[in-house]
Amino acid sequence: MKMTFILGSLAAALLMVGCSSNEAGATPGAKAQNPKPTITEESLGLRKTDLYTEEGTEPPVAKFDAPAPGTSKRYERAYDNAPPLIPHSVEGLLPITKNNNACLGCHMPDVASAMGATPIPKSHFVDFRPTTTLDDAGHVEKEGQVVANAGDFKMIVKDLDHLYKGRYNCSQCHVPQANIAPAVANTFKPDYQSEEMKHRSDLLDVLNAGVE
């Protein structure tokens, strides 16, 4: 019985090979008709040059030709409470280091008006980080209170008399603008709460929206 099964399997395999050979040889000399790819490697990304060499491939040149500080026009915010864009040249102002932040010389609230600059908002002079510990039972305590429900996650704002260190590196949120065509067009249209929100922030007022 076992020998019969093996012989039958071999016969079936030989028959399949024979049929394939006959089909392949039905039209001697005919070239295989491979369909043309509808999607090429070059069309999958933003780069349109050869993916296997760097010859002739150069990034677009970004020209930061913004006007000098004090002579520029403010940009509208990208959306409500978005970090405002830097409208002026940052030549000589960056990078910001632990020992030098040239932005503060014009944008600190006590000098901004005289310098014709936008003052750093109050949201940069508060600490949003609560003091968090674990009690003996392993429960999370926030400002001495056990976090028991969603209401306990309300943002706590601690007023400071100095710039919060987490806001010191201005360029991590505020960026200069380059005269360059974007690789992908931006069709986003912001919907501001009001006309004045194009140039101001009410972050501290709406910080706990949806939580309280």
ChimeraX attribute file (.defattr): number of C-alpha atoms within 10 A of each C-alpha:
attribute: neighborCount
match mode: 1-to-1
recipient: residues
	/A:1	5
	/A:2	7
	/A:3	8
	/A:4	9
	/A:5	10
	/A:6	11
	/A:7	11
	/A:8	11
	/A:9	12
	/A:10	12
	/A:11	11
	/A:12	12
	/A:13	11
	/A:14	11
	/A:15	12
	/A:16	12
	/A:17	11
	/A:18	12
	/A:19	11
	/A:20	12
	/A:21	11
	/A:22	11
	/A:23	10
	/A:24	13
	/A:25	11
	/A:26	10
	/A:27	9
	/A:28	7
	/A:29	8
	/A:30	9
	/A:31	7
	/A:32	7
	/A:33	6
	/A:34	6
	/A:35	6
	/A:36	7
	/A:37	7
	/A:38	6
	/A:39	8
	/A:40	9
	/A:41	12
	/A:42	12
	/A:43	11
	/A:44	9
	/A:45	8
	/A:46	9
	/A:47	14
	/A:48	11
	/A:49	15
	/A:50	12
	/A:51	11
	/A:52	6
	/A:53	8
	/A:54	9
	/A:55	9
	/A:56	7
	/A:57	12
	/A:58	9
	/A:59	6
	/A:60	10
	/A:61	10
	/A:62	11
	/A:63	10
	/A:64	15
	/A:65	14
	/A:66	18
	/A:67	13
	/A:68	12
	/A:69	17
	/A:70	14
	/A:71	13
	/A:72	13
	/A:73	11
	/A:74	14
	/A:75	13
	/A:76	16
	/A:77	18
	/A:78	17
	/A:79	17
	/A:80	19
	/A:81	17
	/A:82	17
	/A:83	16
	/A:84	21
	/A:85	17
	/A:86	19
	/A:87	21
	/A:88	19
	/A:89	19
	/A:90	20
	/A:91	12
	/A:92	7
	/A:93	11
	/A:94	13
	/A:95	13
	/A:96	15
	/A:97	10
	/A:98	7
	/A:99	6
	/A:100	11
	/A:101	15
	/A:102	15
	/A:103	17
	/A:104	16
	/A:105	13
	/A:106	20
	/A:107	19
	/A:108	17
	/A:109	16
	/A:110	12
	/A:111	15
	/A:112	16
	/A:113	13
	/A:114	10
	/A:115	15
	/A:116	13
	/A:117	17
	/A:118	18
	/A:119	16
	/A:120	18
	/A:121	17
	/A:122	15
	/A:123	19
	/A:124	17
	/A:125	19
	/A:126	21
	/A:127	17
	/A:128	15
	/A:129	12
	/A:130	14
	/A:131	10
	/A:132	14
	/A:133	15
	/A:134	12
	/A:135	12
	/A:136	7
	/A:137	6
	/A:138	8
	/A:139	13
	/A:140	16
	/A:141	17
	/A:142	17
	/A:143	13
	/A:144	13
	/A:145	13
	/A:146	15
	/A:147	15
	/A:148	11
	/A:149	7
	/A:150	9
	/A:151	10
	/A:152	15
	/A:153	13
	/A:154	13
	/A:155	16
	/A:156	17
	/A:157	15
	/A:158	11
	/A:159	14
	/A:160	13
	/A:161	7
	/A:162	9
	/A:163	18
	/A:164	15
	/A:165	11
	/A:166	12
	/A:167	16
	/A:168	16
	/A:169	15
	/A:170	16
	/A:171	15
	/A:172	10
	/A:173	12
	/A:174	14
	/A:175	14
	/A:176	15
	/A:177	18
	/A:178	15
	/A:179	11
	/A:180	11
	/A:181	10
	/A:182	9
	/A:183	9
	/A:184	7
	/A:185	7
	/A:186	7
	/A:187	6
	/A:188	8
	/A:189	8
	/A:190	12
	/A:191	12
	/A:192	14
	/A:193	10
	/A:194	8
	/A:195	9
	/A:196	10
	/A:197	17
	/A:198	21
	/A:199	17
	/A:200	17
	/A:201	19
	/A:202	13
	/A:203	15
	/A:204	14
	/A:205	9
	/A:206	10
	/A:207	14
	/A:208	13
	/A:209	10
	/A:210	7
	/A:211	11
	/A:212	11
